[in-house]
Amino acid sequence: MARTARLMRVSVVIPMLNEAAALPALAPVIAALDPPPHEVVCVDGGSADASVALAQGFGWRVVECERGRGRQINAGVAAATGDAVVVLHADTFPPPDALAVVAQVLADPGTVLAGFTPIIRGPDKTRWGTTAHNWAKTWYAPLLFHPVRFARGLRLLFGDHGMFFRRADYLAAGGCDPQALVMEEAELCLRMATLGRVRLVPRAIETSDRRIAQWGALRANWIYLKVGILWGLGARRGLERFYPDIR
């Protein structure tokens, strides 16, 4: 598997905005990846803190872009030079063999988009309830709102899944909605599913519980559910008003 990964150039794209508190913890995790990434591209949406300086200090390339995760992911993929791309949030920590897993999964030509299985964890606890809901909505959301596509292989993935894909497939599908401020990953799943299968890979990735810690578990899951239902019913603009910024 490691040999296969070395034959595939995998770029890591990190959309960021005011992530100076998170980047120092992420840097050693990326440095420990084996095999290493072809490159790390950080796409800054106008940070007012030391995010850019930190990323450059870690040896990562920084691209500047107008704020908005859809735009930022598009800019990162456009700037990337790898065969495949992993979109990694600044508070999400992949396993050491993540890029070998990427190469193995994308060796299947029928898979166009995939993501790891996130475990939501903080310094004091693991959020097993929200982790379970996060896993379940990968399946129930497309089954409820897009049953035919679900039967053909659609799954809904989000930013904390560490989504990955072939760069060429992403560009062929049109990438993310550049206007999307939230749910851009779910929309991408719909677009990519026109080309092939979307997969949830049974390999854990850890993501921070910082939203849950700030919002509280019940409120956090209510926000996730409300925004998801509105999106599933066709809302595409203004959903960010229900999704408070924590930084």
C-alpha positions in Angstrom: 0.0 0.0 0.0 2.8 2.4 0.8 4.4 1.8 -2.6 1.1 2.6 -4.3 0.9 5.8 -2.3 4.4 6.9 -3.4 3.3 6.4 -7.0 0.4 8.8 -6.5 1.2 12.4 -5.7 -1.2 13.5 -3.0 -1.7 17.2 -2.2 -3.1 18.3 1.2 -5.3 21.4 1.0 -6.2 23.3 4.2 -8.8 26.0 4.0 -8.2 28.3 6.9 -9.5 31.4 8.6 -8.0 32.6 11.9 -6.5 29.2 12.8 -3.4 30.3 14.7 -4.6 28.3 17.7 -5.0 25.1 15.7 -2.1 25.0 13.3 0.7 24.3 15.8 -1.0 21.0 16.7 -1.7 20.0 13.1 1.9 20.6 11.9 3.6 17.6 13.6 0.7 15.4 12.5 1.3 16.3 8.9 5.1 16.0 9.3 4.5 12.4 10.6 2.5 11.3 7.5 4.2 8.3 5.9 4.3 8.5 2.9 4.6 12.3 3.1 2.3 14.6 1.0 3.4 15.9 -2.3 2.7 19.4 -1.0 0.6 21.2 1.6 -1.4 24.2 0.3 -3.1 26.4 2.8 -5.9 28.7 1.4 -6.3 31.7 3.7 -9.6 33.5 3.6 -8.4 36.7 5.2 -7.1 35.7 8.6 -6.5 38.5 11.1 -4.2 36.4 13.3 -0.8 34.7 12.7 -2.3 31.8 10.6 -0.4 32.8 7.4 2.9 33.3 9.1 2.6 30.0 11.0 1.7 28.1 7.8 4.7 29.6 5.9 6.9 28.8 8.9 5.9 25.1 8.6 7.0 25.2 5.0 3.5 25.1 3.6 2.5 27.1 0.5 -0.1 29.8 1.2 -2.7 30.9 -1.3 -4.9 33.9 -0.5 -8.6 33.8 -1.5 -11.9 35.6 -0.7 -13.5 34.1 2.4 -15.8 31.2 1.9 -14.9 27.5 2.2 -16.4 26.7 -1.2 -14.2 29.3 -2.8 -11.2 28.4 -0.7 -11.4 24.7 -1.6 -11.7 25.5 -5.2 -8.7 27.8 -5.0 -6.7 25.2 -3.2 -7.5 22.4 -5.7 -6.7 24.8 -8.6 -3.3 25.6 -7.0 -2.5 22.0 -6.2 -0.2 20.0 -8.5 -0.9 16.5 -7.1 -2.8 13.7 -8.8 -5.1 13.5 -5.7 -6.2 16.0 -3.1 -7.1 15.6 0.6 -9.1 18.5 2.0 -8.1 18.8 5.7 -9.6 21.2 8.2 -7.1 22.8 10.6 -8.6 21.0 13.6 -8.7 17.6 12.0 -5.8 15.1 12.5 -5.3 12.3 10.0 -3.7 8.9 10.9 0.0 8.5 9.9 -0.9 6.2 7.0 -3.6 8.5 5.6 -2.1 9.0 2.2 -1.5 5.3 1.7 -5.2 4.9 2.5 -6.0 7.6 -0.1 -4.0 5.8 -2.8 -5.5 2.5 -2.0 -9.1 3.8 -2.1 -8.6 5.8 -5.3 -7.0 2.8 -7.0 -10.7 1.8 -7.6 -11.7 3.8 -10.7 -15.3 3.6 -9.6 -14.7 5.7 -6.5 -14.5 9.4 -7.2 -14.8 10.8 -3.7 -14.2 9.4 -0.2 -13.6 10.4 3.4 -12.4 8.9 6.6 -14.6 8.1 9.6 -14.3 11.0 12.1 -14.1 10.6 15.9 -14.9 13.9 17.6 -12.5 14.4 20.5 -11.5 17.1 22.9 -8.7 17.4 25.5 -11.0 15.9 28.2 -13.5 13.7 26.5 -14.6 11.9 23.3 -18.0 13.0 22.0 -19.3 9.5 21.3 -22.9 10.7 20.8 -22.1 13.3 18.2 -19.6 10.9 16.6 -22.4 8.3 16.2 -24.7 10.9 14.7 -22.0 12.1 12.4 -21.6 8.6 11.2 -25.3 7.9 10.8 -26.1 11.1 8.8 -23.6 9.9 6.2 -26.2 7.3 5.4 -29.6 8.6 6.5 -29.3 12.0 4.9 -28.9 10.9 1.3 -31.3 8.0 1.9 -34.0 10.5 2.9 -33.4 13.3 0.4 -31.8 11.5 -2.6 -32.9 7.8 -2.3 -32.2 7.0 -6.0 -28.7 8.5 -5.8 -28.2 6.7 -2.5 -28.9 3.4 -4.2 -26.3 4.3 -6.8 -23.6 5.0 -4.3 -24.1 8.5 -2.9 -23.0 9.1 0.7 -22.9 12.6 2.3 -19.5 13.6 3.6 -18.4 16.8 5.5 -15.3 18.7 6.3 -14.3 16.6 9.3 -14.2 13.5 7.1 -10.9 14.6 5.5 -12.5 14.2 2.1 -10.3 13.2 -0.8 -10.5 12.7 -4.6 -8.6 12.8 -7.8 -8.0 16.4 -8.8 -9.2 15.7 -12.4 -12.5 14.3 -11.2 -13.0 17.3 -8.9 -12.5 19.7 -11.8 -14.7 17.6 -14.1 -17.5 17.8 -11.6 -17.2 21.6 -11.3 -15.8 21.7 -7.8 -17.6 23.3 -4.8 -20.3 25.9 -5.1 -18.2 29.1 -4.8 -21.0 30.9 -3.0 -21.4 28.3 -0.3 -20.3 29.2 3.3 -21.7 26.0 4.8 -22.7 22.6 3.4 -20.3 23.1 0.5 -19.0 19.5 1.1 -22.5 18.0 0.8 -23.1 19.9 -2.4 -19.8 18.6 -3.7 -20.9 15.0 -2.9 -24.0 15.5 -5.2 -21.8 16.8 -8.0 -19.1 14.1 -7.7 -21.7 11.4 -7.5 -22.6 12.0 -11.1 -19.2 10.6 -12.0 -19.0 7.6 -9.6 -19.3 6.3 -6.1 -18.9 8.3 -2.9 -17.4 6.3 0.0 -17.1 6.4 3.7 -13.8 4.6 4.5 -13.7 2.7 7.8 -10.4 4.3 9.0 -10.6 6.7 11.8 -9.6 10.4 11.7 -9.7 12.6 14.7 -11.4 16.0 14.7 -11.7 18.6 17.4 -14.8 19.0 19.6 -14.3 22.8 19.7 -17.7 23.6 18.3 -19.5 21.3 20.7 -17.4 22.6 23.6 -18.6 26.1 22.8 -22.1 25.4 21.7 -22.9 22.5 24.0 -23.7 19.0 22.7 -27.5 19.4 22.4 -27.3 22.8 20.7 -24.5 21.5 18.4 -26.5 18.5 17.2 -29.6 20.6 16.8 -27.7 23.1 14.6 -26.3 20.2 12.5 -29.7 18.7 12.1 -31.5 22.0 11.3 -28.9 23.1 8.7 -28.9 19.6 7.2 -32.7 19.4 6.9 -32.9 22.9 5.4 -30.2 22.0 2.9 -31.9 18.7 2.1 -35.2 20.6 1.4 -33.4 22.8 -1.1 -32.1 25.8 0.8 -28.7 26.9 -0.6 -28.2 30.4 0.6 -28.2 32.0 4.1 -27.6 28.8 6.0 -24.6 30.3 7.6 -26.8 32.5 9.8 -27.7 29.3 11.7 -24.0 28.3 12.0 -22.2 30.7 14.4 -18.5 31.2 14.0 -16.5 29.9 17.0 -13.2 31.7 16.2 
